[in-house]
């Protein structure tokens, strides 16, 4: 089975692209969803994250991702510490889900993750990479208007990631999400067709 990455900066539209790939019959493993589940009550990362960042990130009996985000975004050392806890666990779950899709007969699966290619190279488990690009101001607008994130927080989260344009050289396909949703869908459909043709 081929494993292909789907990445893009926060607010770029990669999740919408992922939904469209699913509609084209290509399954998705969503690293963000896995990361969120790790911090839900009973999640595998909760104790280590609370030990690392303090009891004050707990609200109503669960990790408050807003409070945790305030501690790590804009603080590279803290973000590295969080990633050191969560990334190995996310990797294990991604491997398990990919194996399950392979067992179900799928010949290709997409791994959707914002942090693919962050260190300047492509992860060795990937046989391809799709990059979704979107202008920074549009990304900020979406984060503010659609997700309710304050503008300064949106900028902090964007700046915590590698500028997506630096990943163009790593990508096999680049989708430019600077138009209508129909335009995005047409590009996704074209890439999905190529992937399926390659078997």
C-alpha positions as CSV (number, residue, x, y, z in Angstrom):
1,X,0.0,0.0,0.0
2,X,1.2,3.5,-0.8
3,X,1.1,6.2,1.9
4,X,0.9,9.7,0.7
5,X,1.1,12.8,2.8
6,X,-1.4,15.7,2.7
7,X,-0.1,18.9,4.3
8,X,-0.5,22.6,4.4
9,X,-0.3,25.4,7.0
10,X,-3.1,25.9,9.5
11,X,-6.1,27.5,7.8
12,X,-4.9,26.5,4.3
13,X,-7.9,24.2,3.6
14,X,-6.2,20.9,3.8
15,X,-9.0,19.4,5.8
16,X,-11.6,20.4,3.2
17,X,-9.2,18.9,0.6
18,X,-9.1,15.7,2.7
19,X,-12.8,15.5,2.8
20,X,-12.9,15.7,-1.0
21,X,-10.2,13.0,-1.3
22,X,-12.5,10.8,0.8
23,X,-15.3,11.5,-1.6
24,X,-13.0,10.2,-4.3
25,X,-12.6,6.9,-2.5
26,X,-9.2,7.6,-1.0
27,X,-9.1,7.0,2.8
28,X,-7.6,9.6,5.2
29,X,-5.7,9.2,8.4
30,X,-6.0,12.6,10.2
31,X,-3.1,13.3,12.5
32,X,-4.9,16.3,14.1
33,X,-7.8,14.1,15.1
34,X,-5.4,11.6,16.6
35,X,-3.6,14.3,18.5
36,X,-6.9,15.6,19.8
37,X,-7.9,12.1,21.0
38,X,-4.6,11.7,22.9
39,X,-5.6,14.7,25.0
40,X,-9.2,13.7,25.7
41,X,-10.0,12.3,29.1
42,X,-8.3,8.9,29.3
43,X,-6.1,9.7,26.3
44,X,-2.6,8.3,26.2
45,X,-0.8,11.7,26.4
46,X,-2.9,13.4,29.2
47,X,-0.7,12.5,32.2
48,X,2.6,13.3,30.5
49,X,1.3,16.6,29.1
50,X,-0.1,17.7,32.5
51,X,3.2,16.7,34.2
52,X,5.1,18.8,31.6
53,X,2.9,21.9,31.6
54,X,1.1,22.0,34.9
55,X,-2.4,21.3,36.4
56,X,-3.6,24.8,35.3
57,X,-4.1,23.4,31.8
58,X,-7.0,21.3,33.2
59,X,-10.5,22.8,33.0
60,X,-13.7,20.9,33.9
61,X,-11.7,17.7,34.2
62,X,-10.1,17.8,30.8
63,X,-7.1,19.3,29.1
64,X,-8.1,22.8,27.9
65,X,-6.4,23.0,24.5
66,X,-6.7,26.8,24.5
67,X,-4.7,27.0,27.8
68,X,-2.2,24.5,26.5
69,X,-1.9,26.4,23.2
70,X,-1.2,29.7,25.0
71,X,1.8,28.0,26.7
72,X,3.3,26.5,23.6
73,X,2.6,28.7,20.6
74,X,5.2,31.4,20.4
75,X,7.5,29.3,22.7
76,X,9.6,27.0,20.6
77,X,11.1,25.1,23.5
78,X,7.6,24.4,25.0
79,X,6.2,23.4,21.6
80,X,9.2,21.0,21.1
81,X,8.5,19.5,24.5
82,X,4.8,18.9,23.6
83,X,5.7,17.4,20.3
84,X,8.2,15.1,22.0
85,X,5.3,13.7,24.0
86,X,2.6,13.5,21.4
87,X,4.4,12.8,18.1
88,X,5.6,9.2,19.0
89,X,2.1,8.3,20.1
90,X,0.6,9.9,16.9
91,X,3.1,7.9,14.8
92,X,2.0,4.6,16.4
93,X,-1.6,5.4,15.8
94,X,-1.0,6.4,12.2
95,X,0.8,3.2,11.5
96,X,-2.0,1.2,13.1
97,X,-4.7,2.9,11.0
98,X,-2.7,2.6,7.8
99,X,-2.3,-1.2,8.5
100,X,-6.1,-1.4,9.0
101,X,-6.8,0.2,5.7
102,X,-4.3,-2.1,4.0
103,X,-6.0,-5.1,5.6
104,X,-9.3,-3.8,4.2
105,X,-7.8,-3.9,0.7
106,X,-7.0,-0.2,0.1
107,X,-3.9,0.3,-2.1
108,X,-3.4,3.9,-1.1
109,X,-4.1,6.0,2.0
110,X,-3.5,9.7,2.7
111,X,-2.0,10.9,6.0
112,X,-3.2,14.4,6.7
113,X,-0.9,16.4,9.0
114,X,0.2,20.0,9.2
115,X,3.7,19.1,10.4
116,X,4.8,16.9,7.5
117,X,8.1,18.2,6.0
118,X,8.7,20.6,8.9
119,X,12.3,19.7,9.2
120,X,13.1,20.3,5.5
121,X,12.8,16.7,4.3
122,X,10.1,14.3,3.5
123,X,9.2,11.6,6.1
124,X,10.7,8.2,5.0
125,X,7.3,6.4,5.3
126,X,5.7,8.6,2.6
127,X,5.6,7.6,-1.1
128,X,4.3,11.0,-2.1
129,X,3.3,14.4,-0.8
130,X,0.4,16.8,-1.6
131,X,0.8,20.4,-0.4
132,X,-2.2,22.8,-0.1
133,X,-1.2,26.4,-0.3
134,X,-3.2,29.5,0.6
135,X,-2.2,33.2,1.0
136,X,-1.4,34.1,4.6
137,X,-4.1,36.8,4.8
138,X,-6.8,34.4,3.7
139,X,-5.5,31.8,6.3
140,X,-5.7,34.5,9.0
141,X,-9.3,35.5,7.9
142,X,-10.5,31.9,8.0
143,X,-9.0,31.2,11.5
144,X,-10.6,34.4,12.9
145,X,-14.0,34.2,11.1
146,X,-14.5,30.5,10.9
147,X,-12.7,29.2,14.0
148,X,-13.1,32.2,16.3
149,X,-9.4,32.4,17.0
150,X,-8.2,35.9,17.9
151,X,-6.0,37.4,15.2
152,X,-2.8,37.6,17.3
153,X,-3.3,33.9,18.3
154,X,-3.9,32.9,14.7
155,X,-0.6,34.7,13.7
156,X,1.3,32.9,16.6
157,X,0.0,29.5,15.4
158,X,0.9,30.2,11.8
159,X,4.4,31.4,12.8
160,X,4.9,28.2,14.9
161,X,4.9,26.3,11.6
162,X,7.4,26.2,8.8
163,X,6.2,28.6,6.0
164,X,4.3,26.2,3.6
165,X,6.1,27.7,0.5
166,X,9.3,26.1,1.8
167,X,7.7,22.7,1.3
168,X,7.0,23.1,-2.5
169,X,10.3,21.4,-3.4
170,X,9.2,18.3,-1.3
171,X,5.7,18.0,-2.9
172,X,4.6,15.8,-5.8
173,X,1.4,17.8,-6.1
174,X,0.6,21.4,-5.1
175,X,-3.0,22.5,-4.7
176,X,-3.5,26.3,-4.6
177,X,-6.5,27.1,-2.5
178,X,-6.9,30.8,-3.3
179,X,-10.2,30.6,-5.2
180,X,-13.7,29.1,-4.7
181,X,-14.4,25.8,-3.0
182,X,-15.3,24.5,-6.5
183,X,-11.9,25.4,-7.7
184,X,-10.3,23.5,-4.7
185,X,-12.5,20.5,-5.5
186,X,-11.5,20.4,-9.1
187,X,-7.8,20.4,-8.2
188,X,-8.4,17.6,-5.6
189,X,-10.4,15.5,-8.1
190,X,-7.5,15.8,-10.7
191,X,-4.9,14.8,-8.1
192,X,-7.1,11.9,-6.9
193,X,-7.4,10.7,-10.5
194,X,-3.7,10.7,-10.9
195,X,-3.1,8.8,-7.7
196,X,-5.7,6.2,-8.5
197,X,-4.3,5.8,-12.1
198,X,-0.9,5.1,-10.6
199,X,-2.5,2.3,-8.6
